[in-house]
Amino acid sequence: MIEALRNAWRLQDLRKKILFTIFILLIYQFAAHVPVPGVNREALQNLVAASGGGGIIGVLDLLSGGAVSNFSVIANGVYPYITANIIITLIVPIFPRLEAIVKEPGGQDKVNQWTYYLAIPMSMLQSVSQIQTFEQLSRQQGGQQIIPAFGSDLLSTATIIITMTAGTMFAIWLGELITEQGIGQGISVIIFAGIVARVPNNFIRLFGGDILFNIASFFVLTVVTVLVIVVVQEGVRRIPVQYGKRVRGRKLYGGGSTHIPLRVNTAGMIPLIFAQALMAFPSVVVAFLPAGGVTDALRSAIGTNSDFGQQTGLLYWFLYFLLVVGFTYFYTDVMVQNQNLAENLQKQGGFIPGIRPGRRTQEYITRVVRRITLVGSLFLGAVAVLPGIMQLASGIFGVAGGGINPAYVISGSGLIIVVGVVIDTMRQLEAQLVMRNYEGFMR
């Protein structure tokens, strides 16, 4: 691996791509420390400290690459673009006209353009929602307003929303630059860099409680989770495909056999984003309700209590697990339907041995995908509730509280992103090295 890295650095074009990627990431980190006009830094720091690195604030900080903890101009991160991409992906198969546009030459470029347009209102909506959520959590804590001028002054409110929306589009543009001129998939690389940048500070916070238990739990969780993520993310079910031979004149074309690789986890971390967004909504609603017996019971059940978004309630983790499993099946079905595997096989003269082409092939592929998705969905569900498992383990072993939950140093969602980005980047470098007759990373 060291020799492969040396070879990659010796190649001038690869070296330029690596340096360009690092340069863009530095720009993003600088932008992450430029605050939105009118932010009360003291109130924001108190709120972030009270969140303990988890809950709504923790997830938003993860997806923004650490910009939320500073409430910077890119506090929305690239999340509005991800949401817009998810919405476009889901509605395309619903409307036949949109599906036909995608199949036309240049149709995918139109869809990408629509995604950018949709990201703008999604960013404006998230800006308002994010500020309101922070203000409510700060009031619940008994702190000051995060942005005092927001809502009371029309010009200041418009300035803040426009600034945060522009920051989101700037972050998306940086990601696209990495994709075009750097190494890796830009949006994922930006989120990856933000996660890695937060690790040292979160690791230091492990020393605030039972040091031995926290550090041992962190290393065990990280090693085991990374191992499982690699196995599941790289796991595929190969469906054999046979291509018929065709005679044209005196020549014989076609023939041979191959396979369709169906991934165990086709959905990636999208179900985690869906489920987290849905689970965050009840917490925000309950926070607006007046204090009382019923409200306090709801807050205790879903985890919206005095620790502001740590989400310690068992009901919260149980529902979160079920939502992740359900969304995994839903999103995987949508992705498989969009690929039209049976139709494409039939057009190319291919067939699955023992299965009739057409509808029977599609039913067979769907059945296989749903069977292997069970493993992928349970895996994502377990990764999602790792903080809850750690809280339960702390209670069983009687570990004293304090510090950060070891599962929040690098969350399960964060590990999925980190491992996925590292593997994807290594594959791109591998392809570049092999193309130039160098040995790659993996043998």
C-alpha positions, 0 to 999 in steps of 0.5 A: 500500500505504501508503494502504491501511494508513492506511485500515485504521488509520483504521477503528476495528474494524480498528484494534482487531483489529490492536492486540489481535493485537499485545497477545496476541503480547506476552503470548506473548513474555513467557510465552516467557521464564518458565522451567520450575521447576528449569532449569539456565540455564547448561547450557541456554545451552551446549547451545543455543549448541552446536546452532548454531540447527539440528537438533532444537533449531532445529526445536523452537525454530522451532515454539515461537516461541523458547521452547525456547531459554529452556525456558519453560513454553510450550517445547512451543509449539503443536506438540502441537496441530498433531500432534493436528490432523494425527492427527485429519485422517488418521484421520477418512477411515479410520473411516466413523463419524467421517467421518459425524460430520464431515458432520453439523451441528456435526460440525466443532465436535466434531472440533475439541473432540477435537483439543483433548482429544488435544493434552493427552496429546500435550503430556505426551508431548512434554514428557517426550520433549523433556526426555529429548532435551535431557538426552541431548544435554547429556550427549553434550556433556559438560555438566550436566543441564538439569533435575536434578530431573526423573526423580529426584523424583516431585513435581518431575517431575509439576510440570514435566510439568503446567506444560509441558502447561498452558503449551501449552494457554495458547498454544493459547488465545492463538492462538484469541483471535487467530483470533476477535478479531484478524487472521489465523489465530491458531496461524500468527500465533504461530509467525510472531511467534516466527520474526520475533523470532529473526531479529535474533539469528540475523543477528548470528551471521552475523558469526562466520564468513566475513562477506561469504559469509554475508551475501551467501548470506543475502540471495540465499537469502531473496530467491530462496526468498521469490520461489519460495514466493510463486509456488508457494504461489499457483500453482493448476491451474484445472479447468473446471466446467459446471453444467447448467440446470434448469427449474422451472415457468416459470423456468430455474435454474442454468447457467453455468461456473466452475472448481475451483482446485487448489493446487500445494502443497496440503499447506503445511508439514505434510510438513516437520513429518512428515519432521523428526519422523521423521528426529529419531527415529534421532538420539535412538536413536543418541545412547543407544548406547555409543561404538564403531566402528558407532555412530560410523559411524551418527552420522557418516551421519545427522549426530549427531556432535560438533556436536549436531544440525547434521545434516551427513551426506549420508545425512540430507539425502537421506532427509529430501528423500525423506521430504518428497516422500513425505509431500507426496503422502500428505497431499495425497491425504488432503486431496483425498479428504476434500473429496469434490469429485466427489460435491459436484459431482454433488450440485450438478449440475456436471460437468467437460466431457468427463468423466463424473460420479462415479467418473471425475471423482474419478479425473480430479481425483486424476490432475491433483492428483498431477501438479501435486503433483510440483512442490509436493513437489520445492519442499518437498524443496528448501526442507527441504534448504537448510541441507545445500545451504549446507553443500555450497556452503561446502565447494565454495568453501572458506569458513571455518566459524564463525557460523550457517549462513545457511540457519538465520537464517530456515529454509525452513520458517520462510519458508513460514510467514512468507510464508503468514501475511503473504499470509493477513493481507493478504487479510483486511485486503483483504477488510475494506477492499474491503467498506467501499469502500476500495482494497486492497493488491493491484490 
